[in-house]
Amino acid sequence: MKKVGLAQSVGPLAFALFCPANSHSRGTRGLSLDSLAQVTSGKQPDCIFCDAASRKDDENTLIVHRGQKVFVILNRYPYTTAHAMIVPYAHVAELNLASPEALDEMMRLAQRLESIYKSAYRPDGMNIGMNLGKAAGAGVAGHIHLHVLPRWFGDANFMSVVGETRLHPEELSTTFKTLSTALKQSM
């Protein structure tokens, strides 16, 4: 029996629109006409982060801040409200391949996000970390990124654990406005 990937068995458009594993940072709301053309022709962007960084529509790509060496992008399928990722512009898969300047800027932005989250969202705690490689759970294994997300007691509830459904009290567009404004003001 020949094994085929999900994209081959359901078609590239259905795969891109409905497969969460493939759409880590891209969904029906953010699928641009260029991306739609790529998908319908069977082509996927090589890297969702490089693709987002190359576009100039930050509200659509959910890039809330562009720095010198890194940018901050919202997770389109967040674990919690305001789940952001700090991503270097350089396409590198390992920390030892990232420039010291990019790593420094990542940490400074993580500090700024921590402060912004404390004042804007008042979380009970935060997760800040990376998953390097597929075995470690990286959804985009070829491009390092630092997850920064506020956490609240009870945010891993019955709906998310058993029902595999996440409930968020805030739309991504609201989070985009909140974080992009706060990051501009904290310069």
C-alpha positions, 0 to 999 in steps of 0.5 A: 500500500502506497503511503501518501501525505495528507496534502496529497490525499485531500488536495493542497487547498483543503490541507492548507485551510483545515490542517492545523499542523500545516497552518501553524501561523496561517489560516483562512483569515490570513490566507492572502491571494498570493498564498492562495495561488501558491496553495492551489498550484500545490506550492507551500511557502518554504517557511511561514516566518520568512514568508510573513516577514517578507510581506508588508501587511503586518495586520494580516500576517499578525506581525506586531513589531519589526525590530532590527534583527527579529520581529514579533508575530502573534500565533494564529492558533494560540495556546492562550490569549496574546501568544506571541513568537519572537523570530529572527529574520535570519532563517536558522534552525539552531541557536548556535547559528543565530547572531549574538545581536539577534539573540540579544534583541530576542531577550530584550523583546521577551522582557518588554512583552513580559512587562506588557503582559503584566500590565495589559493582561495581568496573567498568573504566570508566563511561558517563555521558551523554544522547541528546537527540532520536530522531536521537541515539538517544533511546529516550524522546525527549520526557523527558531522562534521564542514563544512568549505567552501569558498563562492563567490558572484554569487556562488548561480546562476541560474544553482544551484538554478533553475537547481539544478546543481552545477558548479565548476571550479576545479576538486576534485583531484586538490582541494585535492592536493591544500589543503593537500599540504597547510595543511602540509605546515601550520603545 
